[in-house]
Amino acid sequence: MQYIKIHALDNVAVALADLAEGTEVSVDNQTVTLRQDVARGHKFALTDIAKGANVIKYGLPIGYALADIAAGEHVHAHNTRTNLSDLDQYRYQPDFRICLRKRQIVKCRSIVALTAMSGCVMSCGSCQPWAVSTASRGKSRTVS
C-alpha cells in the first residue's frame, strides 16, 4: 500500500511512500490522478476542496483551504491553515512536576529495578519504575 485514507469522512489521503505526479490512486471506488509529486507522509486531496472549506483527516477538520484545491493536489502548509486560533506564538510548556526524590535500586533474584522510594509514584505521579539490568544480585541501595 502506498497511501492511506484514515477515516471514511476524510477528503485527503496520506502518502506512505513518495508518489510521483501522474500516479493514479484508487480510493473508495474513485480514481484520482496526482497533480504534483507527493512526499511520504504528506497529504493529497481525494476530492475538490473549495477555498475556505475544511480539510478533513481522521474524520475531523484539521484546517481549511486557503485556495481551491483540486482532487489529486498536494495538501500542505502552502494551501491550508489550521482551524486552531492564537497558535502563532505557541511554545511547548509541559504541565507536570519533576520529582527529585531519591530512588532505590531493588535487587531480587536476577532482576534489578530502579523504583521510587516512600510512595513517590503515588504522591506525585512523575516517578516511574525502570528496569536497569537483568543480571545482577545483591543488596538494595539508594541513588539520587
N, C-alpha and C positions, 0 to 999 in steps of 0.2 A: 504494500500500500504506500502510495506516495503523497497522500493528502488525507485529511480527515475533516468531516463535518461533525462537530462535537455534540450538538443538540439539534433536534428536529426543527426548532424555530430559527436556527441560525441563518443569516443571509451571507455569511462568509465561511470559508473553509481555511484550514491551516496546512501549509505545505510541510510534509515530513521529510522532504528531500528538495534539493534545488530543482525547480521546474523551469523549463525554457519557454520563451514566448512561442505561441502556436500550439502548445501542448493541449490536447483535448482531455477534459476532465468530465467524468460522468458521476453525478450525484443525484440520488432520488429520481432516477429515470429522466434526467435532464443533462444535456451535454453543454459544457461551457468551454470556449477556447480562450486560453490565456492571452492577454493583450500585451503583457510585458513579462520579463523574467521575474520569477518569484523565488526569493531565497528561502531556504529551510527555516521553519519557524515563523514565517510571515504569512499574512492573510491575503486572500483574494476573494473578490465578490462573486457570489453564486447567482445573484440577480442584479438588476439595475437598482441602484440606491440613489434616490433623489437628494439634492442639496438640502441639508437640514434634517434629513431622515436618520433614524437611529441605525447604527451598525450593531447587529446582534451576534453575540458569541456566548457560548454556554447557556443559550436560551435567554440571555439578558442583554439590555443595551449597554455597550461598553464605551460608546461615543456616538458622534454624529458626523455626517458627511459635510465637509466644507464646500464641496462642489459635487455635481452629478458624478457618480461612479458607475461605470458600465460593468455588466457581468464580465468576469474574466480579468478585471483590472486589479492591480496590486493595491491593497488597502493598508495604509500605514500613516505615519505622522504627517506626511505631505498632503493628505487629502481627508484627514479626520481629526477630530479633537475629542477630548474626554468630556463626559457629561458631568464630571465632578467639578465643583466650583472651589475657588480660593486655594488651589493647589500649586499656583505658580511659585510660591515661596516655600513649598513643602520641605521639611527637614525631618529625618528619622529621629524620633525621640522615644526610646523604649520606655515602657511604663512598668518597670519592675525594680525591686530592690535586690542588690547583690549581697548575698550572705557571706560575711567574712569570718564566721565561726570556725573553730577548729574541726577537723575531720579525723576519723580514726581508721587506720588500716586494720581490717579484721581478717585473720588467717584461720581458716577452718579446713582441716584435711589438706586438700591440694588446691584450694581456691583462695585467692587473695582479693579482697574488695575494699574499696575506699568508701566509707559511709560517713554520714554526718553524725556528730555527737549531740547528745542531750536533746533529742527530738527536734532538731533544727528543720528537718523536712516537713514536719507537721506545723511548725510555728510560722515559717516564712515561705516555704514552698519553692525557694530558689536553689536549694541544695539537692543534688541527686546522687544516688549511689552509682559508682562507676566500677566496672571490673578492670583491674590493672594488671593482673597476672593470673595464670592458672597452674603454676608450677612450684610455688614456694610453700614452706611450712615454717611455723614459728609463732612467737607471741605477738599480740597486738601492740601497736604503738600509735601515738598521737602525732599528727603532722599539721602544719599550717597551710 
